[in-house]
């Protein structure tokens, strides 16, 4: 599901993209400079519809943009909470 979503985003011209899976929600991460592109030329509908076809119920965009290692930071925070 994730690979298909990321491949779809690349086909739309997003060379740097991550789609994160949060239960039934897909969170799209692209560089901040590309976020505005997601709202042009009806891409938001196209992206939302395709990701929902892949099985997601909700589609969101990370407004802080793509940052390498974002997932690792989230895992570190979760580990700290469970170790306490």
N, C-alpha and C positions, 0 to 999 in steps of 0.2 A: 504494500500500500504506500509506504513512504517513498520507495524507489520510483514507483509510478508517478507519484505526485511531483517529486523533484525533477524527473525527466520531462514531465509536462511543462513545468516552469521553465526549464532550460529551452524547450522548444519555443516558448514565448519570448525568448531572448534574455532571460535572467541567468547569466553565466555563474554568478555566485548566489547560491540559494540553499537554504535548509528548510525542511518541513519537519516540524517536531510533532510527535503524536502524544496528545494528552487525553487519554480515554477516547471520547468521541469527537474531540476537537483537534483540528490541525492548526498549528501555529506556524505561519510563514515568516522566515527571516531572510531578508535581502539587505544589501548595503543601504544605508540611510539615503544615499543619492538615488536609489532605485524605487524607494517607497512610493513616491509620487506617480511613477509609471504604472503602478498597480491600479490607479484610479483613472487612468486615461483609456480612451478608445474601448470602453465597456469591458476592459480586462477583468475588472473586479467580478462581474457576473460570470464571465467565462471561467475564471479560476475557481470561484465558489461552486459553480455547477459541476465542474469536473471533479473537484475534490469530494464533493458530496456523492457523486457517482461512484467514487472509489470507496465509500463507506463512512466518511466523516459526517457528523451531524452539523457541526459548526466549523467555521473557518475564520481565523483571526490573523492579524498582522502584528508582529512585534515592532512597535513604534521606535524602539531603540536601535533597530536594525541588526544585521548579522554581525556577530563578533565571534571569532574563532575561540573555542573553549567555553562558550556559554553553558553548555550542558554539564561540563565538568564542575563549574561553579555551583550549579543547582544540586548536583550529587554531593558535593562537599558540604553544603548547607544541610541537606537531609541527613548526612552522616553525623554531623555535629549535634543535630536535634535528637537523634536516636541514641547517641552516646551519653547524653546528659541524664 
